[in-house]
C-alpha cells in the first residue's frame, strides 16, 4: 500500500511530465520534422503499438522513439531493446535527482565546484575572477576594483579567456575571448574588461577562467576548441569506475565542443582508450572522420588513456556521495584537467554512441522511480 506522500509525489511528477511535453517538442523540433517527412516509416499501427509500449514502460511520452529513429522500417531494435533507451524526462526529473539528492549543488554552481576542486587539489582551468550581483570578486569573494580586474585580464598570460554562466548548462551562454594585439576580443570584436562585464551582464553570475593549452594529440583531431572526454563514472561504497566514455569535439570553427553547440562525439573504449569506427553529429549523422580536419576515428587509440583513467576515477571518488556523474575532461600539455561536472549528464550523444544505457545505469524497473517519500517542496 503506497503512502499518501508517495501517491502525492506520483501525481506531482505525472502532472510535471505532461507539462514538459511542449518543452521536449521544441527540443526535438528537428527530429520531429524528420519523422513527419520520412517516407521509410513502419506501418502506423506498428508505430502506435511500439510507442504505447514504451510509454507504459517508462511512464512518460516516448520522445526517444523519435530521437533514435525507432520508427524507421530498417530499425533493427526489438521492443525490449528499445526499452533500454532512457527518455530525457525520466532521466532528469526522476532518476538522476535520486542519485545526487541534495549534493547536486556541487555540480550546478561552477563557483562552488571551483572552490571544491581547489580544496582537493584537482587540476582545473585557473579562475581569474568572478562576477556576482554586479560585483567583481576574486576567488575568495573579496571585492575587486575595475582597475584590478583590467590588470588581471591584461596579465592573464594565456591565449583565451572563457566567461561562463555560474549556473549554465550545455555550453549555453559561454563567451570566448581571444588575445589579439594585446586585447581579449570576442568574435564581434568587443573587448573583455570590467566595464564590458558590468554593463552587459547586469544581475548575472559568471566565472572568468583562463583557457587551457590542449595536448597536441587532441589538437590534431580538432585544434579550435578544447575537445573534452565525456566520462561517466559510478561510485559505490567509495569505489569508483568508468562506465562510459566518449570524446566530444568542436567543428565548423566553433570554440566550444558541447553537443548542444553543434559539436560531435565518438565513443572511446573505457578500458583501452580506442576510438569507435565512427562518431555522431548532434542530428545523429554518422561520420567516420572529423569533417574539418579529416582525422579518422577508426583504430585510433589515445596514448595517454591510462593516465586519464586513473585521474578521473580518483576525482570521482572524492565525490563519493553522488553515485553517477558525467565529467568533461580536457587533456592538456600538463595532463588531464576537469572542465565541468554534470550530475544530470546529457544522454543523447551517449545513447547515439552506445545504444540504450538503462542497463549501464542499473535502472531496473522504471516504475519505482515514480514514487518517493524523501522529497520536499521549496517555498518561493
Helices and strands as residue ranges (DSSP letters): H 4-27, H 29-37, H 44-58, H 63-67, H 79-82, H 88-90, I 91-95, H 96-100, G 101-104, H 105-108, H 110-119, E 127-132, E 135-137, H 146-154, E 160-165, E 175-180, E 183-185, H 194-200, E 206-210, H 216-219, E 228-236, E 239-249, G 259-261, E 264-268, E 275-281, E 286-287, H 305-318, E 324-332, E 335-342, H 348-354, G 366-370
